[in-house]
C-alpha cells in the first residue's frame, strides 16, 4: 500500500472495488480522494474511468495530462487540478469507477525522479 492509499479514510476505501492492488472509486469518493491527496501533497498523476462488470473492468477513458516535475507543491497543484477537471468532464453514473494513480514526493524520488 502506498502513501496515497494509506492517507484515505474508510469512508473512501470501503465503497471501492479492488482490481488487483488498485482501488476503483465511485465518483464522489474519487473527488474526495483528490482533495485528501492535495492536502497531503500527493500528486494524482492520472485518472482512468471504468465500467464495473461482473467479470472485471471495462475501460472507458483515461486522462491525458502530464507535467514535468517542478517544485513539488506546484507539481501537486497542477496534477490534482487536472484530475479534478477530468472527473468533472467524465462524470459517469452508477456502475462506473475511477482509478487514481498517485505518488508522494518520497515515492516519486525512489523512482529516480526529482521535482
C-alpha positions in Angstrom: 0.0 0.0 0.0 1.4 3.4 -1.0 1.2 6.8 0.7 -1.9 7.7 -1.2 -4.0 4.7 -0.2 -2.8 4.9 3.5 -3.9 8.5 3.6 -7.5 7.6 2.7 -10.2 7.1 5.4 -12.5 4.1 5.4 -15.4 6.2 4.0 -13.5 6.4 0.8 -11.9 3.0 0.6 -14.8 0.8 1.8 -17.2 1.6 -1.2 -14.3 0.9 -3.6 -14.0 -2.2 -5.8 -10.5 -3.7 -5.9 -8.7 -4.5 -9.1 -5.5 -6.2 -8.1 -3.7 -3.6 -5.9 -5.8 -0.7 -7.3 -8.9 0.9 -5.8 -11.7 1.6 -8.2 -13.5 4.5 -6.5 -17.1 5.8 -7.2 -17.1 9.4 -8.4 -17.7 11.1 -5.1 -15.1 9.1 -3.3 -12.6 9.8 -6.1 -13.4 13.6 -5.8 -12.7 13.4 -2.0 -9.6 11.3 -2.5 -8.1 14.1 -4.7 -8.9 16.6 -2.0 -7.1 14.5 0.6 -4.2 13.9 -1.8 -3.8 17.6 -2.3 -3.8 18.3 1.5 -1.1 15.6 1.9 1.0 16.8 -1.0 0.4 13.7 -3.0 0.2 14.2 -6.8 -2.5 12.4 -8.8 -0.6 11.6 -12.0 -3.5 10.2 -13.9 -7.1 9.0 -13.8 -8.8 6.1 -15.5 -12.5 5.5 -15.8 -14.0 2.0 -15.9 -17.4 0.3 -16.2 -17.6 -2.2 -13.4 -18.6 -5.5 -14.9 -19.4 -8.9 -13.3 -16.2 -10.3 -14.5 -13.8 -7.3 -14.2 -13.5 -3.8 -15.5 -14.2 -2.3 -18.9 -12.0 0.6 -19.8 -14.0 3.7 -20.7 -11.5 6.6 -20.9 -8.4 8.0 -19.2 -6.8 11.3 -18.6 -4.1 12.6 -20.9 -2.3 15.2 -18.9 1.3 15.2 -17.9 3.5 17.7 -16.3 7.2 18.0 -16.0 8.3 17.8 -12.3 8.9 21.2 -10.8 8.7 22.4 -7.3 6.7 19.7 -5.5 3.8 21.8 -4.3 3.3 23.3 -7.8 3.6 19.8 -9.3 0.9 18.5 -6.9 -1.4 21.5 -7.7 -1.1 21.2 -11.4 -1.7 17.4 -11.5 -4.5 17.5 -9.0 -6.3 20.4 -10.7 -6.3 18.4 -13.9 -7.5 15.3 -12.1 -10.5 17.3 -10.7 -11.2 18.6 -14.2 -11.1 15.1 -15.6 -13.7 13.9 -13.1 -16.0 16.9 -13.9 -15.7 16.2 -17.6 -16.2 12.5 -17.2 -18.8 12.2 -14.6 -20.2 8.7 -15.1 -23.2 7.2 -13.2 -23.7 4.1 -11.1 -21.7 1.1 -12.2 -18.6 3.1 -13.0 -15.4 3.8 -11.1 -12.1 5.6 -11.2 -8.6 4.6 -10.6 -6.3 7.4 -9.4 -2.6 6.9 -10.0 -0.9 8.9 -7.3 2.5 9.4 -5.7 4.0 11.2 -2.8 7.3 13.1 -3.2 9.2 10.4 -1.4 7.8 7.6 -3.7 8.5 9.8 -6.7 12.1 10.3 -5.7 12.5 6.5 -5.1 11.7 6.0 -8.8 14.7 8.1 -9.6 12.7 11.2 -10.4 13.3 14.7 -8.9 10.9 17.6 -8.9 
